[in-house]
Amino acid sequence: MTDIAKNIEIIEERVDASAKKTGRRRSDITIVAVSKTVDAYAVEQAVKAGMRDFGENYVQEYLKKREVLNDTLNWHIIGPLQSNKVKYILDGVCLLHSLDRLSLAQEIERQCENKGTQISALVQLNIGKEPTKSGIYEEDLQCFIQDASVMRRIRLKGLMAIPPAAFQADDNRPYFEKLRRLFDRCKAEYPEFEYLSMGMSDDFEAAIEEGSNVVRIGTAVFGARSN
Ligand SMILES: *Cc1c(COP(=O)(O)O)cnc(C)c1O
């Protein structure tokens, strides 16, 4: 059994140290504890250790956990979202990290209109142009943001990306740096841009040092996933 409280303590220290290297503090970075496949009890342990933000990949799993945990937590959807699942995430999700296609944006806009609600979302980039990953290509980003930003129910808040699997944490620095540049360029045009979501268990320090302010950390918080 992994000691979740201890894991979080170590992550907090590492996040703080990386943030300081760029003149920021721990409080400038949001740690999203990725709780996919772990049970509600483990999430409770993380809450006790100070975590408030949780990331889920699967809508059904998110709904189940949300039901048994209290409502003051911030839930993030970070995995690919099917259009037929949109209706389940409009009420309780604080940030959708995986807005990756225009048809999804249109469905969200339509459903939000019906419900009289809004949602905050990050545009997911496929920064390594990997066929196995979803996301917008860099060269299509301007166009995509233009199209999505006219949708009045979707508040675009920034960018998210998962760089290609690396052998060492530093291998992804060029991707993180590129993402940071894209983010800064978007932010100049869209002041609502606030979040750059990049960095996971194996590379969050490098990501923070290159400018990330949202890291999504699963394994390092909850231990290795069995499925
Ligand atoms: C699973 C997952 C993570 C967390 O990965 P770890 O390596 O376990 O930290 C982060 N982001 C996304 C989109 C994921 O699917």
The ligand as a Tripos MOL2 file, in Angstrom:
@<TRIPOS>MOLECULE
LIG
   15    15     1     0     0
SMALL
NO_CHARGES

@<TRIPOS>ATOM
      1 C1         -3.5550    9.2400  -16.4830 C.3       1 LIG1
      2 C2         -3.3210   10.6410  -16.8970 C.ar      1 LIG1
      3 C3         -2.4660   11.4860  -16.1760 C.ar      1 LIG1
      4 C4         -1.6700   11.0330  -14.9650 C.3       1 LIG1
      5 O1         -0.6100   10.2160  -15.3580 O.3       1 LIG1
      6 P1          0.4960    9.7280  -14.2890 P.3       1 LIG1
      7 O2          1.6540    9.3690  -15.1380 O.co2     1 LIG1
      8 O3         -0.0830    8.5790  -13.5600 O.co2     1 LIG1
      9 O4          0.7870   10.8870  -13.4100 O.co2     1 LIG1
     10 C5         -2.3720   12.8000  -16.5870 C.ar      1 LIG1
     11 N1         -3.0400   13.2800  -17.6480 N.ar      1 LIG1
     12 C6         -3.8630   12.4940  -18.3820 C.ar      1 LIG1
     13 C7         -4.6020   13.0760  -19.5340 C.3       1 LIG1
     14 C8         -4.0240   11.1510  -18.0250 C.ar      1 LIG1
     15 O5         -4.8350   10.3830  -18.7750 O.3       1 LIG1
@<TRIPOS>BOND
     1     1     2 1
     2     2     3 ar
     3     2    14 ar
     4     3     4 1
     5     3    10 ar
     6     4     5 1
     7     5     6 1
     8     6     7 2
     9     6     8 1
    10     6     9 1
    11    10    11 ar
    12    11    12 ar
    13    12    13 1
    14    12    14 ar
    15    14    15 1
@<TRIPOS>SUBSTRUCTURE
     1 LIG1         1 GROUP 0 **** ****
